[in-house]
């Protein structure tokens, strides 16, 4: 790798800590998934940590690593080796925590269930956001403004407020992924804000209540969208995170 490119694009802009955090995040998540799959299959030397019969989920050491890394950065280790160590600790801790994002979301051990695939989606969104930041995208899309625009301040404020509004609208319309990515990529948030809301979203429940045609269109569009993409999304999630445990069928009811 060209050392000049490395210095101009990573070191000089202060992105080395972000890169280290991202790498440690991906490595921690990948290693954790490999280990949990081996435990599930009964292979290898790994076993669940159960002191006193209580299952200690890896979200616990993940939180500890995040706290240590975050406070180390806040304590002043923003440059040199200290910054790198803090970034690695924070990234690894985040990987462990988001690997069990679904457990925190549902407050239940749903790791090997269909709901558990939410963890994989959270990890993929986090990686995408980190890569956008590494590529130079700034929150709310202010990275594309010229020096004159920045000095004028008005365009900066208008860009930030406008993009934030588009992201909020996309979120209210039930498009969380678009809303999150839209914080960094303005046109993505705009697409999510102007299109029909998801039928179960806050927007649809409040504003489509007296509009049966809009409500019907929202259900139709959501159905075709999910039919087109849910299969691919499910296969990707299963490939990364593992296939959920099948739910046993309920026994038929006995006739009275």
C-alpha angles and dihedrals in degrees: 000000000000108000090211092057090047092053096044097046105030114017103035096047089049095245098130093094091049091050092049091048092050094048093047089046093054093042093049092049093046094047091046092052092049091050094046091049090052090049090049091050093045093240131133130011096295123111136169115274105243112162109182090358093297116125109229107207118214090243085081098063086038091061090047092053091047092050093048094045094044096048091044089058092045090049090064107273093130098129138043126002094339091059091050093050092048091049093050092049093047094046094048091047091050090051091054093046097047091046084069096035090124091055090055092043096051097028087227137096097263096145096126097034133090089262089056091070087076086079091060091049091050091051093049092050091048092051091048092051092048091050091050090052091049090051091056104263112146125207114273091013100276093135093087097059122110125235090258091053092049091050091050090054092196094090091047092053092045092050094048095045094043095049092044089052091050091050092049091049091050090050092049088051090058097256101124097160093052091046093053095046089043091065086073101027111047099196091054090058090047092056091051092047099052100042126084117287124247108265095241095045127112090250094054094045092052105033104028094050093098095031108077094174093054090045091051092048090050092053092046094049093046091050094052092043093051092044090053099045110021093078093054092042091050093050092050092048092049092047092052102034105024132256115292120247109265114250110240114243116251116247115254116265116259116242113248 
